[in-house]
Amino acid sequence: MSSIETNDGAARASCRAVLRDGRVVTICEVQPGDEPLLREFLDGLCLDARRLRFFTVAADVDRMAGLFAASGGDRIGLVALDEHGGIVGHALAIELGDARAEVAVEVADDLHGDGLGTVLLERLAQMAERREIATFVASVLPENHAMLDVFRDGFDARVGRGPYAEAVEFPTSAWRRARERYGT
């Protein structure tokens, strides 16, 4: 673990990850100062990516950026930064009680399929496990095959039919399998 400088000059813990295409990203905990970059990141997602992530193309990007930049309490958030310091991925877990948390991930359109979603989930699961969160759950649209594959292939998730979306569940300890399988 190393550290990078935040927007206000303070240091925050970070680690680097090499993606399948050879690009290097820096993974670090989200901070309130990330809100403008999160807004830019979310605004840059194609409409289909927004629909798959938020279940609508009409998501309020400003509101979402503010919610995603909130840290601490019942939230664990991570951002992936490119070599220029721009956000290219985001992962969030919100505690639900009973050692469970709802998890969601979004990755820049041009990085789909390069392993960033798996890396973010693996790091998020490690952090959640340290907070005694044993299980991640997620709701995923049935047509979001890429995200369902990340959950199934990387984390051996159970996927069941929900009323509007697929109900995903897996233990946070599955990060070890993902790391072993993909070397994240």
Buried (B, 14 or more C-beta within 10 A) or exposed (E): EEEBEBEEEEEBEBBEBBBEEEBEBBBBBBBEEBBEBBBEBBEBBEEEBBBBBBBEEEBEBEEBBBBBBBBEEEBBBBBBBBEEEBBBBBBBBBBBEEEBBBBBBBBBEEBEBBBBBBBBBBBBBBBBBEEEBEBBBBBBBEEBEEBBEBBBEBBEBEBEEEEEBBBBBBBBBBBBBBBEBBEB
